[in-house]
Amino acid sequence: MIAILTADIINSRTQQNWLPVLKEVLNHLGDEPKDWEIYRGDSFQLEVSPKKALYAALLLKSGIKSLEGVDVRIAIGLGNKTHNVGKITESNGSAFINSGTCFDRLKKQTLALQSDDSIFDAQFNLIFELACLTMDNWTPVSAQVFHQKLLHPQLNQTELSEMLGKSQSTISATLNRAGYDELTKMLQYYSQTLNNY
């Protein structure tokens, strides 16, 4: 089983600096064009393991939202890959179909999932809707601090504050506003649930 993330940048024309940020995050998660590819200017696909899919989505969302005025809409498709070529956009299988179908259904939602298990999907899509009440309202500073903590979970708040040039109390307050503890619990729950999937 694999996970395919199909996504696009919201308000891509209002902010010009999102492409280098997007590429940096995608390069952290895989190799172009085997694992990820940008197409139609502001859309992209990424292949990761199912357990890494939600982590990848949060890393992408926090990276993009660290810029003013832009966001990302992400559909996670879980399934298989039946045709594997050197480019992700030319591969196919149920993971690609699920991701594309899920993406086409995204309207106001910015994160959703589709697999071959409708009960699993309904459970996590409700969780994602609730999580997006926080994530969709991240300020660029909240998104940046969340992003760096997600990239460097081993750093304590003092080390993170030194890295970002902010006070430890600012880092603590920002992580609280960003919902870091709750979103980390969501990541853990997703990973544990996939073990039984």
C-alpha positions in Angstrom: 0.0 0.0 0.0 1.1 3.5 -0.8 -0.2 7.1 -0.2 -0.6 9.6 -3.0 -1.0 13.3 -2.0 -2.7 15.4 -4.7 -2.6 19.1 -3.9 -2.7 22.6 -5.1 -1.7 26.0 -3.8 -4.5 28.3 -2.8 -4.0 32.0 -3.9 -0.8 31.0 -5.7 -0.9 34.2 -7.8 -1.0 36.5 -4.8 2.4 35.3 -3.4 5.4 34.7 -5.6 7.7 33.0 -3.0 5.8 29.8 -2.4 7.6 27.7 -5.1 11.0 27.5 -3.4 9.3 26.7 -0.1 7.2 24.0 -1.7 10.2 22.4 -3.5 12.3 22.4 -0.2 9.5 20.5 1.6 9.0 18.1 -1.3 12.7 17.4 -1.6 12.7 16.6 2.2 10.0 14.0 1.5 11.2 12.4 -1.7 12.9 12.7 -5.1 11.6 14.5 -8.2 10.1 13.1 -10.5 9.9 9.6 -9.0 8.2 10.6 -5.7 6.9 14.1 -6.5 6.1 16.4 -9.4 4.7 19.9 -9.8 2.3 20.3 -12.7 -0.1 22.9 -14.1 1.9 25.6 -12.3 0.5 25.3 -8.8 -0.6 21.7 -8.5 1.6 18.7 -7.3 1.6 15.0 -6.5 3.7 13.3 -3.9 4.1 9.6 -3.1 5.0 8.5 0.5 4.3 5.6 2.7 0.8 5.5 4.2 2.2 6.1 7.7 4.1 9.2 6.5 1.1 10.7 4.6 -0.4 12.8 7.3 3.1 14.0 8.5 3.8 15.0 4.9 0.5 16.9 4.7 1.2 18.8 7.9 4.8 19.6 6.8 3.5 20.9 3.5 0.7 22.9 5.0 2.9 24.5 7.7 5.6 25.3 5.2 3.3 27.0 2.7 1.3 28.8 5.4 4.5 30.3 6.8 4.1 32.7 3.8 1.5 35.4 4.0 -1.8 34.9 2.0 -1.3 31.3 0.7 -2.5 27.9 1.7 -2.6 24.4 0.3 -5.4 22.0 -0.4 -4.4 18.3 0.0 -6.1 15.1 -0.8 -4.5 11.9 0.6 -5.3 8.7 -1.4 -4.4 5.3 0.1 -4.2 2.2 -2.1 -1.9 0.4 -4.4 0.3 1.3 -7.4 -0.3 -0.9 -10.4 1.7 0.9 -13.0 5.1 2.2 -11.9 7.2 4.4 -14.2 9.9 6.9 -13.5 7.4 9.8 -13.1 4.8 10.0 -10.4 2.3 11.7 -12.8 2.5 8.8 -15.2 2.0 6.1 -12.6 -1.4 4.7 -11.6 -3.4 2.4 -9.3 -6.1 2.7 -6.6 -4.0 5.2 -4.5 -3.9 7.6 -7.5 -7.6 7.1 -8.2 -8.6 7.6 -4.5 -6.4 10.7 -4.3 -7.8 12.2 -7.5 -11.4 11.5 -6.5 -10.8 12.9 -3.0 -9.2 16.0 -4.5 -12.1 16.6 -6.8 -14.5 16.6 -3.8 -12.5 19.2 -1.8 -14.4 22.5 -1.7 -13.9 24.5 1.5 -12.0 21.7 3.1 -8.2 21.9 2.8 -7.3 18.3 3.9 -9.1 15.0 3.3 -8.4 11.3 2.8 -9.9 8.5 0.8 -9.1 4.8 0.9 -11.0 1.6 0.1 -12.5 1.7 3.7 -15.3 4.2 4.0 -15.5 3.9 7.8 -11.8 4.7 8.1 -12.3 7.6 5.7 -15.3 9.0 7.6 -13.4 8.8 10.9 -10.3 10.6 9.7 -12.1 13.2 7.6 -14.0 14.3 10.6 -10.8 14.5 12.6 -9.2 16.5 9.7 -12.1 18.9 9.6 -11.7 19.7 13.3 -7.9 20.0 12.9 -8.3 22.4 10.0 -10.3 24.8 12.3 -6.8 25.5 13.8 -4.5 24.9 10.9 -6.5 27.0 8.4 -6.1 29.9 10.8 -2.4 29.7 11.4 -0.6 33.0 11.1 2.7 32.8 9.2 4.6 32.9 12.5 2.5 30.0 14.0 3.0 28.0 10.8 6.7 28.6 10.7 7.3 27.6 14.4 5.0 24.5 13.9 6.9 23.6 10.7 10.3 23.8 12.4 9.2 21.8 15.4 7.8 19.1 13.1 11.1 19.0 11.2 13.1 19.0 14.4 11.0 17.1 17.1 14.2 16.4 19.1 14.8 20.1 19.8 13.4 21.4 23.0 11.8 24.9 23.1 15.0 26.6 24.2 16.9 25.1 21.3 14.1 25.9 18.9 14.0 29.5 20.2 17.8 29.8 19.5 17.4 28.4 16.0 14.5 30.8 15.2 15.8 33.8 17.1 12.8 34.1 19.3 12.3 33.9 23.0 11.5 30.6 24.6 8.2 32.0 26.0 7.3 33.2 22.4 8.0 29.7 21.1 5.9 28.1 23.8 2.9 30.4 23.3 3.2 30.0 19.5 3.2 26.2 19.6 0.1 26.4 21.9 -1.7 28.7 19.5 -0.7 26.4 16.6 -2.2 23.4 18.3 1.1 21.5 18.3 0.3 19.0 21.1 -3.1 18.2 19.7 -1.9 17.8 16.1 0.9 15.6 17.3 -1.7 13.4 19.1 -3.6 13.3 15.8 -0.4 12.1 14.0 0.1 9.4 16.5 -3.5 8.2 16.4 -3.4 8.1 12.6 -0.2 6.0 12.7 -1.5 3.6 15.3 -4.8 3.2 13.4 -2.9 2.4 10.2 -1.2 -0.5 12.0 -4.7 -2.1 12.2 -5.6 -1.2 8.6 
